[in-house]
Amino acid sequence: MIIIDITAWLCYSFALSQKELSITTSITESFVVIAMILGIIFNKERIRPIQYLGAA
């Protein structure tokens, strides 16, 4: 787990040092929506209206 975590942070740092900062920022800021979509698809979660508002 430690190796995966450190690798993830190193990859994130590398991505931020590249020219396309806007792409990296948009992906990292949309993790809430990605987590919500994965929860709906794989866990069959029910989403409340307030959660849609939070994702937006």
N, CA, C and O atoms as a printed pandas DataFrame, in Angstrom:
     atom_number atom_name residue_name chain_id  residue_number  x_coord  y_coord  z_coord
0              1         N          MET        A               1    0.826   -1.185    0.000
1              2        CA          MET        A               1    0.000    0.000    0.000
2              3         C          MET        A               1    0.873    1.253    0.000
3              4         O          MET        A               1    0.564    2.228   -0.685
4              5         N          ILE        A               2    1.932    1.228    0.745
5              6        CA          ILE        A               2    2.823    2.393    0.806
6              7         C          ILE        A               2    3.457    2.651   -0.550
7              8         O          ILE        A               2    3.573    3.799   -0.978
8              9         N          ILE        A               3    3.866    1.590   -1.224
9             10        CA          ILE        A               3    4.496    1.739   -2.537
10            11         C          ILE        A               3    3.507    2.333   -3.541
11            12         O          ILE        A               3    3.872    3.208   -4.326
12            13         N          ILE        A               4    2.275    1.869   -3.518
13            14        CA          ILE        A               4    1.255    2.392   -4.430
14            15         C          ILE        A               4    0.965    3.858   -4.117
15            16         O          ILE        A               4    0.815    4.665   -5.034
16            17         N          ASP        A               5    0.884    4.209   -2.845
17            18        CA          ASP        A               5    0.610    5.583   -2.451
18            19         C          ASP        A               5    1.742    6.519   -2.880
19            20         O          ASP        A               5    1.487    7.592   -3.427
20            21         N          ILE        A               6    2.954    6.126   -2.641
21            22        CA          ILE        A               6    4.093    6.964   -3.028
22            23         C          ILE        A               6    4.170    7.089   -4.546
23            24         O          ILE        A               6    4.456    8.168   -5.065
24            25         N          THR        A               7    3.918    6.004   -5.254
25            26        CA          THR        A               7    3.926    6.047   -6.717
26            27         C          THR        A               7    2.841    6.988   -7.236
27            28         O          THR        A               7    3.065    7.743   -8.182
28            29         N          ALA        A               8    1.681    6.940   -6.619
29            30        CA          ALA        A               8    0.594    7.831   -7.034
30            31         C          ALA        A               8    0.969    9.291   -6.837
31            32         O          ALA        A               8    0.706   10.115   -7.713
32            33         N          TRP        A               9    1.579    9.630   -5.707
33            34        CA          TRP        A               9    1.985   11.017   -5.463
34            35         C          TRP        A               9    3.091   11.451   -6.409
35            36         O          TRP        A               9    3.114   12.599   -6.851
36            37         N          LEU        A              10    4.006   10.549   -6.723
37            38        CA          LEU        A              10    5.061   10.884   -7.682
38            39         C          LEU        A              10    4.489   11.112   -9.081
39            40         O          LEU        A              10    4.906   12.033   -9.783
40            41         N          CYS        A              11    3.550   10.286   -9.476
41            42        CA          CYS        A              11    2.907   10.476  -10.782
42            43         C          CYS        A              11    2.114   11.776  -10.821
43            44         O          CYS        A              11    2.101   12.470  -11.837
44            45         N          TYR        A              12    1.459   12.101   -9.723
45            46        CA          TYR        A              12    0.712   13.358   -9.637
46            47         C          TYR        A              12    1.661   14.553   -9.748
47            48         O          TYR        A              12    1.368   15.514  -10.460
48            49         N          SER        A              13    2.781   14.497   -9.056
49            50        CA          SER        A              13    3.768   15.578   -9.141
50            51         C          SER        A              13    4.319   15.715  -10.550
51            52         O          SER        A              13    4.505   16.825  -11.048
52            53         N          PHE        A              14    4.579   14.586  -11.187
53            54        CA          PHE        A              14    5.064   14.617  -12.556
54            55         C          PHE        A              14    4.022   15.226  -13.488
55            56         O          PHE        A              14    4.361   16.021  -14.365
56            57         N          ALA        A              15    2.758   14.856  -13.301
57            58        CA          ALA        A              15    1.693   15.387  -14.153
58            59         C          ALA        A              15    1.543   16.889  -13.981
59            60         O          ALA        A              15    1.277   17.598  -14.952
60            61         N          LEU        A              16    1.710   17.383  -12.764
61            62        CA          LEU        A              16    1.600   18.824  -12.537
62            63         C          LEU        A              16    2.780   19.596  -13.110
63            64         O          LEU        A              16    2.665   20.790  -13.387
64            65         N          SER        A              17    3.897   18.935  -13.288
65            66        CA          SER        A              17    5.061   19.626  -13.826
66            67         C          SER        A              17    5.044   19.708  -15.351
67            68         O          SER        A              17    5.883   20.389  -15.941
68            69         N          GLN        A              18    4.105   19.028  -15.991
69            70        CA          GLN        A              18    4.009   19.051  -17.442
70            71         C          GLN        A              18    3.251   20.288  -17.910
71            72         O          GLN        A              18    2.696   21.026  -17.097
72            73         N          LYS        A              19    3.230   20.508  -19.201
73            74        CA          LYS        A              19    2.629   21.707  -19.781
74            75         C          LYS        A              19    1.112   21.752  -19.658
75            76         O          LYS        A              19    0.540   22.829  -19.490
76            77         N          GLU        A              20    0.459   20.611  -19.739
77            78        CA          GLU        A              20   -1.005   20.570  -19.731
78            79         C          GLU        A              20   -1.566   20.547  -18.311
79            80         O          GLU        A              20   -2.179   19.565  -17.894
80            81         N          LEU        A              21   -1.358   21.608  -17.594
81            82        CA          LEU        A              21   -1.821   21.697  -16.208
82            83         C          LEU        A              21   -3.341   21.682  -16.118
83            84         O          LEU        A              21   -3.894   21.164  -15.148
84            85         N          SER        A              22   -4.022   22.239  -17.106
85            86        CA          SER        A              22   -5.483   22.297  -17.056
86            87         C          SER        A              22   -6.108   20.905  -17.111
87            88         O          SER        A              22   -7.130   20.668  -16.467
88            89         N          ILE        A              23   -5.518   19.987  -17.861
89            90        CA          ILE        A              23   -6.052   18.631  -17.930
90            91         C          ILE        A              23   -5.887   17.923  -16.592
91            92         O          ILE        A              23   -6.815   17.278  -16.103
92            93         N          THR        A              24   -4.705   18.046  -16.006
93            94        CA          THR        A              24   -4.451   17.421  -14.707
94            95         C          THR        A              24   -5.373   17.985  -13.641
95            96         O          THR        A              24   -5.912   17.234  -12.828
96            97         N          THR        A              25   -5.561   19.290  -13.635
97            98        CA          THR        A              25   -6.425   19.922  -12.642
98            99         C          THR        A              25   -7.870   19.484  -12.799
99           100         O          THR        A              25   -8.542   19.205  -11.806
100          101         N          SER        A              26   -8.358   19.418  -14.027
101          102        CA          SER        A              26   -9.755   19.021  -14.224
102          103         C          SER        A              26   -9.999   17.574  -13.816
103          104         O          SER        A              26  -11.067   17.256  -13.294
104          105         N          ILE        A              27   -9.040   16.704  -14.042
105          106        CA          ILE        A              27   -9.194   15.308  -13.630
106          107         C          ILE        A              27   -9.182   15.195  -12.110
107          108         O          ILE        A              27  -10.006   14.478  -11.542
108          109         N          THR        A              28   -8.261   15.891  -11.442
109          110        CA          THR        A              28   -8.180   15.766   -9.987
110          111         C          THR        A              28   -9.354   16.436   -9.288
111          112         O          THR        A              28   -9.745   16.010   -8.201
112          113         N          GLU        A              29   -9.921   17.471   -9.888
113          114        CA          GLU        A              29  -11.060   18.131   -9.261
114          115         C          GLU        A              29  -12.365   17.368   -9.474
115          116         O          GLU        A              29  -13.347   17.622   -8.776
116          117         N          SER        A              30  -12.388   16.446  -10.417
117          118        CA          SER        A              30  -13.624   15.711  -10.693
118          119         C          SER        A              30  -13.665   14.354  -10.001
119          120         O          SER        A              30  -14.484   13.509  -10.361
120          121         N          PHE        A              31  -12.801   14.127   -9.019
121          122        CA          PHE        A              31  -12.785   12.815   -8.354
122          123         C          PHE        A              31  -14.082   12.530   -7.617
123          124         O          PHE        A              31  -14.444   11.365   -7.451
124          125         N          VAL        A              32  -14.793   13.559   -7.169
125          126        CA          VAL        A              32  -16.067   13.352   -6.473
126          127         C          VAL        A              32  -17.091   12.760   -7.437
127          128         O          VAL        A              32  -17.818   11.828   -7.091
128          129         N          VAL        A              33  -17.140   13.302   -8.632
129          130        CA          VAL        A              33  -18.089   12.810   -9.628
130          131         C          VAL        A              33  -17.708   11.394  -10.064
131          132         O          VAL        A              33  -18.575   10.536  -10.229
132          133         N          ILE        A              34  -16.425   11.157  -10.246
133          134        CA          ILE        A              34  -15.971    9.819  -10.639
134          135         C          ILE        A              34  -16.328    8.796   -9.563
135          136         O          ILE        A              34  -16.780    7.697   -9.880
136          137         N          ALA        A              35  -16.130    9.147   -8.304
137          138        CA          ALA        A              35  -16.475    8.238   -7.207
138          139         C          ALA        A              35  -17.974    7.984   -7.156
139          140         O          ALA        A              35  -18.404    6.863   -6.882
140          141         N          MET        A              36  -18.770    9.011   -7.418
141          142        CA          MET        A              36  -20.215    8.848   -7.411
142          143         C          MET        A              36  -20.658    7.922   -8.551
143          144         O          MET        A              36  -21.499    7.047   -8.348
144          145         N          ILE        A              37  -20.098    8.114   -9.732
145          146        CA          ILE        A              37  -20.455    7.266  -10.870
146          147         C          ILE        A              37  -20.059    5.815  -10.612
147          148         O          ILE        A              37  -20.829    4.901  -10.909
148          149         N          LEU        A              38  -18.876    5.601  -10.066
149          150        CA          LEU        A              38  -18.446    4.233   -9.750
150          151         C          LEU        A              38  -19.352    3.601   -8.704
151          152         O          LEU        A              38  -19.656    2.411   -8.789
152          153         N          GLY        A              39  -19.786    4.380   -7.720
153          154        CA          GLY        A              39  -20.698    3.863   -6.703
154          155         C          GLY        A              39  -22.045    3.468   -7.281
155          156         O          GLY        A              39  -22.629    2.463   -6.878
156          157         N          ILE        A              40  -22.536    4.254   -8.220
157          158        CA          ILE        A              40  -23.813    3.933   -8.854
158          159         C          ILE        A              40  -23.687    2.678   -9.710
159          160         O          ILE        A              40  -24.545    1.796   -9.664
160          161         N          ILE        A              41  -22.612    2.606  -10.490
161          162        CA          ILE        A              41  -22.459    1.485  -11.424
162          163         C          ILE        A              41  -22.141    0.175  -10.706
163          164         O          ILE        A              41  -22.804   -0.838  -10.930
164          165         N          PHE        A              42  -21.130    0.198   -9.847
165          166        CA          PHE        A              42  -20.644   -1.056   -9.267
166          167         C          PHE        A              42  -21.309   -1.433   -7.945
167          168         O          PHE        A              42  -21.498   -2.618   -7.669
168          169         N          ASN        A              43  -21.664   -0.453   -7.132
169          170        CA          ASN        A              43  -22.258   -0.754   -5.823
170          171         C          ASN        A              43  -23.772   -0.613   -5.810
171          172         O          ASN        A              43  -24.419   -0.896   -4.802
172          173         N          LYS        A              44  -24.332   -0.178   -6.924
173          174        CA          LYS        A              44  -25.790    0.014   -7.041
174          175         C          LYS        A              44  -26.315    0.927   -5.931
175          176         O          LYS        A              44  -27.364    0.671   -5.341
176          177         N          GLU        A              45  -25.569    1.989   -5.661
177          178        CA          GLU        A              45  -25.963    2.918   -4.608
178          179         C          GLU        A              45  -27.107    3.804   -5.066
179          180         O          GLU        A              45  -27.243    4.111   -6.250
180          181         N          ARG        A              46  -27.918    4.203   -4.116
181          182        CA          ARG        A              46  -28.979    5.175   -4.379
182          183         C          ARG        A              46  -28.430    6.557   -4.022
183          184         O          ARG        A              46  -27.870    6.759   -2.944
184          185         N          ILE        A              47  -28.599    7.473   -4.920
185          186        CA          ILE        A              47  -28.071    8.822   -4.718
186          187         C          ILE        A              47  -29.226    9.749   -4.365
187          188         O          ILE        A              47  -30.254    9.759   -5.042
188          189         N          ARG        A              48  -29.051   10.518   -3.315
189          190        CA          ARG        A              48  -30.059   11.481   -2.882
190          191         C          ARG        A              48  -29.870   12.781   -3.658
191          192         O          ARG        A              48  -28.779   13.040   -4.166
192          193         N          PRO        A              49  -30.903   13.593   -3.757
193          194        CA          PRO        A              49  -30.798   14.846   -4.509
194          195         C          PRO        A              49  -29.671   15.761   -4.014
195          196         O          PRO        A              49  -29.030   16.442   -4.815
196          197         N          ILE        A              50  -29.433   15.777   -2.720
197          198        CA          ILE        A              50  -28.381   16.630   -2.191
198          199         C          ILE        A              50  -27.005   16.159   -2.664
199          200         O          ILE        A              50  -26.084   16.964   -2.802
200          201         N          GLN        A              51  -26.869   14.863   -2.912
201          202        CA          GLN        A              51  -25.602   14.345   -3.409
202          203         C          GLN        A              51  -25.363   14.753   -4.862
203          204         O          GLN        A              51  -24.225   15.002   -5.257
204          205         N          TYR        A              52  -26.433   14.822   -5.657
205          206        CA          TYR        A              52  -26.287   15.335   -7.018
206          207         C          TYR        A              52  -25.846   16.786   -6.992
207          208         O          TYR        A              52  -25.032   17.215   -7.809
208          209         N          LEU        A              53  -26.385   17.531   -6.054
209          210        CA          LEU        A              53  -25.989   18.936   -5.912
210          211         C          LEU        A              53  -24.524   19.044   -5.533
211          212         O          LEU        A              53  -23.814   19.912   -6.041
212          213         N          GLY        A              54  -24.068   18.182   -4.657
213          214        CA          GLY        A              54  -22.651   18.193   -4.269
214          215         C          GLY        A              54  -21.736   17.802   -5.415
215          216         O          GLY        A              54  -20.637   18.342   -5.537
216          217         N          ALA        A              55  -22.165   16.883   -6.248
217          218        CA          ALA        A              55  -21.356   16.481   -7.403
218          219         C          ALA        A              55  -21.274   17.588   -8.441
219          220         O          ALA        A              55  -20.259   17.761   -9.115
220          221         N          ALA        A              56  -22.367   18.332   -8.553
221          222        CA          ALA        A              56  -22.376   19.437   -9.530
222          223         C          ALA        A              56  -21.483   20.560   -9.051
223          224         O          ALA        A              56  -21.355   21.579   -9.730
